[in-house]
Amino acid sequence: MPSKKALVRRPSPRLAEGLVTHIEREKVDVGLAVEQWEAYVEALRTHGWETVEVEPEDDCPDSVFVEDTVVMYRNVALITRPGAESRRAETAGVEEAVARLGCSVNWIWEPGTLDGGDVLKVGDTVYVGRGGRTNAAGVQQLRAAFEPLGARVVAVPVSRVLHLKSAVTALPDGTVIGQIPKIDRPSLFPGFLSVPEESGAHVVLLGGSKLLMAASAPKTAELLTDLGHEVVTVDISEFEKLEGCVTCLSVRMRELYT
């Protein structure tokens, strides 16, 4: 049976020093962030996900954003080479974790850079954002890793937000959701739904019609509920101050067999 596992990583005590690129820096309450992280992890568990905690990386302020360090496709874990040099020490612990889970491991090599937050999978289509953190060589290496496995890789320009998944994610039926002003080329997505809030662009698929969303997007939650989805909300305000969203805080692994 496939086992639904999610990689997570406890916030660093230095979280407040995390990088910000497209927003003004705000004071982060690290104690509150830890409480919010624990509630996020509990929400995953409550909805059928086994959480696998990667060894903490206390000297890396952004390490809680574990999604950026690895991209999963089928049983292959592609270890990234983050675009921000200060984040590259984050990948070693993640590599150990996915290897223990029995994944086949591949890597992005210099001069390539790739952040996992720039990768959106919709079925066998893999959209990859080409922007501030992911370069052309990174896109090319991701293509080389995943196309032989059956993926169709589509490069998408990203200039208005930190990562592709800062602008868009996808619903269970493959409809891509986002806010038009944050997206360079909405026409690249065959099915697109505009949502009323920036943080409403981010959903984690929990299974079936269930979606995990940030509490900061109540209008979008109402819209998606009206469309027949069951919305689960979590408060991640402290991570939003660092351009984080619900997708950044875990790596969902749906195709591992145990």
SULVENWO-V335380 format. One record per residue. RES is the residue in one small letter. PHI is phi in degrees with one decimal (999 if undefined). BURIAL is I if it has 24 or more other ideal C-beta (glycine too) atoms within 12 Angstrom, else O. Layout:
# SULVENWO-V335380
res=(RES,RES)
phi=(PHI,PHI)
burial=(BURIAL,BURIAL)
This chain:
# SULVENWO-V335380
res=(m,p,s,k,k,a,l,v,r,r,p,s,p,r,l,a,e,g,l,v,t,h,i,e,r,e,k,v,d,v,g,l,a,v,e,q,w,e,a,y,v,e,a,l,r,t,h,g,w,e,t,v,e,v,e,p,e,d,d,c,p,d,s,v,f,v,e,d,t,v,v,m,y,r,n,v,a,l,i,t,r,p,g,a,e,s,r,r,a,e,t,a,g,v,e,e,a,v,a,r,l,g,c,s,v,n,w,i,w,e,p,g,t,l,d,g,g,d,v,l,k,v,g,d,t,v,y,v,g,r,g,g,r,t,n,a,a,g,v,q,q,l,r,a,a,f,e,p,l,g,a,r,v,v,a,v,p,v,s,r,v,l,h,l,k,s,a,v,t,a,l,p,d,g,t,v,i,g,q,i,p,k,i,d,r,p,s,l,f,p,g,f,l,s,v,p,e,e,s,g,a,h,v,v,l,l,g,g,s,k,l,l,m,a,a,s,a,p,k,t,a,e,l,l,t,d,l,g,h,e,v,v,t,v,d,i,s,e,f,e,k,l,e,g,c,v,t,c,l,s,v,r,m,r,e,l,y,t)
phi=(999,-63.2,-112.8,-86.1,-116.1,-133.8,-77.9,-137.2,-145.6,-60.0,-60.3,-73.5,-59.4,-94.8,-48.4,-61.6,-88.4,-57.2,-70.6,-130.6,-121.0,-108.0,-132.9,-75.1,-69.5,-122.8,-69.2,-103.5,-90.6,-65.9,-59.8,-65.9,-59.7,-62.4,-61.8,-66.2,-62.8,-63.1,-68.5,-62.5,-61.9,-63.7,-63.0,-61.5,-61.2,-58.8,-105.8,93.1,-101.6,-85.8,-91.3,-115.7,-87.8,-74.1,-51.6,-61.0,-125.8,-63.3,-85.6,-111.8,-55.7,-93.1,-64.7,-62.1,-82.5,-65.9,-56.7,-72.6,-96.3,-155.3,-120.4,-98.1,-141.8,54.3,-100.8,-100.2,-104.6,-95.5,-75.4,-83.7,-126.3,-54.2,-67.0,-91.4,-57.1,-65.2,-100.1,-71.5,-71.6,-73.8,-78.9,-60.6,-64.8,-68.8,-58.3,-61.5,-64.8,-71.8,-63.8,-62.6,-81.7,90.1,-72.0,-81.2,-107.8,-129.6,-139.3,-91.3,-111.7,-54.1,-89.3,-68.9,-128.8,-154.1,-106.6,-60.4,-65.6,-91.8,-117.8,-119.9,-100.1,-128.5,62.8,-94.3,-90.0,-115.9,-85.2,-128.9,-78.4,-102.8,-156.3,-67.9,-108.9,-121.6,-104.6,-61.5,-66.3,-64.4,-61.0,-62.0,-70.4,-63.0,-58.7,-65.4,-76.6,-104.3,-60.8,-63.1,-91.0,107.6,-80.1,-108.5,-98.1,-121.3,-81.7,-129.1,-69.7,-132.6,-132.9,-104.8,-140.0,-66.3,-132.0,-54.5,-80.9,-75.0,-105.8,-143.0,-138.8,-130.9,-81.1,-57.0,-84.7,94.5,-64.0,-88.3,-118.1,179.9,-107.6,-48.9,-62.3,-92.9,-112.8,-67.9,-140.0,-56.4,-64.8,-70.8,-103.5,-61.1,-118.7,-135.8,-125.5,-80.2,-113.7,-78.2,-126.9,-59.5,-74.7,-73.8,-75.0,-114.1,-131.7,-108.1,-79.9,-90.1,122.7,60.4,-97.4,-84.2,-126.4,-97.7,-138.0,-75.6,-66.0,-78.9,-127.2,-65.0,-67.1,-67.7,-58.6,-65.6,-59.1,-70.6,-63.6,-62.5,-84.4,102.0,-89.8,-99.1,-98.6,-112.1,-111.9,-133.5,-86.8,-125.6,-54.4,-69.5,-78.4,-65.1,-66.4,-113.9,64.1,-89.2,-145.6,-62.0,-72.4,-64.0,-88.8,-156.7,-119.2,-87.2,-118.3,-97.0,-114.2,-86.2,-105.8,-124.6)
burial=(O,O,O,I,I,I,I,I,I,I,I,I,O,O,I,I,O,I,I,O,I,O,O,O,O,O,O,I,O,I,O,O,I,I,O,I,I,I,I,I,I,O,I,I,O,O,I,O,I,I,I,I,I,I,I,I,I,O,O,I,I,I,I,I,I,I,I,I,I,I,I,I,I,I,I,I,I,I,I,I,I,I,I,I,O,O,I,I,O,I,I,O,I,I,I,O,I,I,O,O,I,O,I,O,I,I,I,I,O,O,O,I,I,I,I,I,I,I,I,I,I,I,O,O,I,I,I,I,I,I,I,I,I,I,I,O,O,I,I,O,I,I,I,O,I,I,O,O,O,O,I,O,I,I,I,I,I,I,O,I,I,I,I,I,I,I,I,I,I,I,I,I,O,O,I,I,I,I,I,O,O,I,I,I,I,I,O,I,I,O,O,I,I,I,I,O,I,I,I,I,I,I,I,I,I,I,O,O,O,I,I,I,I,I,I,I,I,O,O,I,I,O,I,I,O,O,O,O,I,O,I,I,I,I,I,I,I,I,I,I,I,I,I,I,I,I,I,I,I,I,I,I,I,I,I,I,O,O)
